[in-house]
């Protein structure tokens, strides 16, 4: 088995664990601890996370592409929401959390690291095999006319 695919699976488990810990942190703090905008953005992100993690852990042929497409944007979003000073309704700075702040730091850090790991591992597989190899059996990515 390809070592890059193994790394992608390990990154998927890290992302799943980080996502679970982060979800527990938000459940612990309650829905009222974030703005309505962040609540809905977080739920949308959770759907994308679950889809990407499912692709990765089931070793779907599109897993590397899904990992790249989801990993980097999710990591950037989590970083912006939890590690930047308050900048919008999508902010939830970790240092402003009063109870169990250490757990919130850990939760957001694990999720960011997991998302980055999935994105990087997926990128390594895509770069090694080429994007065309994920188009499916007998199908090729359409080429632009010359």
N, C-alpha and C positions, 0 to 999 in steps of 0.2 A: 504494500500500500504506500502511496505517495506520502512522504514526510510532511509536505505542505498541507495535505488534507488532514493529517493527524493534528497538526497545529491549529487548523481551523476548527476542528472538533473541540480541542481543549479550550480554545478561545470562546467557543459557543457555551461550554459549561461555565466558564468564568463569567460571561455576560449574563447567563441565566441566574447564577448565584448573586451577582451584583444587582440585577434587576429585582430579584426576590427580596433582598435585604432593603433596597430602596423603597420598594412597595410597602414592606412592613413598617418602615420609618414613617411613610406618609399615612398609613392606617393608624399608627400609634398617635400621630399628631392630630389627626382628624381632618375632614374635608374643609372645615372653616379656617384652617391654618394657611390656605393658599387662596389667591384670587380665583374668581370664576374662570377667567381667561386661562390661567395656568392649570386649573383643574381639567379643562377640556383639552388643552394642548398636551398635558400629561397623559390623558386617556388615549389620545390619538397616537402619541409616542409609544404607549404600552402595546397598542395593536400592532404597530410596525415592529416593535421588539419581539413580540411573540411570534409573528410571522417569520422574521429573520432567524431567530433562534430555532424555530421548528425546521426551516429549510436546512440550517447548518447541522443540527443534531440528527436529522433523518438522512443526511448526506444526499440531498436532492441535487440533481445536476446543475441547478441554478443557484445553489447555496453560495458559491464564491461571489457571484454577481450581487445577490441579495445582501451578502455581508458587507460588500463595499458600499452599495447604495444606501444601506441603513446605518452601518457602523459609524462612519465619519460624521454625517449630519446629526445623529443622535448624540454622539459625544460632544459635539459643538453646542448643541442645545442644552444638554445637562450642565456643561461648563458655564454657559452664559446664565442659566437660571440660578445655579447654586454657588458659583465662585466669583461672579462679578458683583460690584456694588449695585444696589437697587437702580434699575434703569428703565423698568416698565412694569406693566401688570404681569409680565411673565417672569418676574424676579422672585426668588425665594432664597436669599443669601443664607448659607449654612451658619455663619457666625451670629445671625440674628435669632437663631432658634434657642430658646431659653432652657427647656428641659431636655436632658440627655443630648446635649449638643455634640458630644463626642460620637454618638451613634449616627447622627445626621452627617457629620464629616465622613465617617467610615462608609456609610451607605452611598452617598453621592460619589465618593472617590471610587468605590468598587464598580459602580455602574459606569462611570466615565472610562475607567481602565478596561472594563469588559467590552464596551462599545468600540474603543480604540483597538483593542486586541482583535476583535472580530473584523473590523475594517482592514487592519494591516494584514491579517492572515488571509482574508479573502483576496486582497490585492496581490499578495504573493502567488496565490494559485492562478488568478486571472493572468498575471504577467507571465507566468511559466507556461501555461497552456495556450494562451491567446484567447481573445474574446470570441472569436469565431467557433472555438471548440464547444461553447455553451449554447450554440444555436439549435442543437438537437441532431438526432441521427438523420443523415441524408439531407439536412437543411443547412444552408449557409446564410450568414448575415448578408443581406442585400448590399451590393456594391453600388456606389454612385456612378452614374454614366460618365464615360470619359469624354 
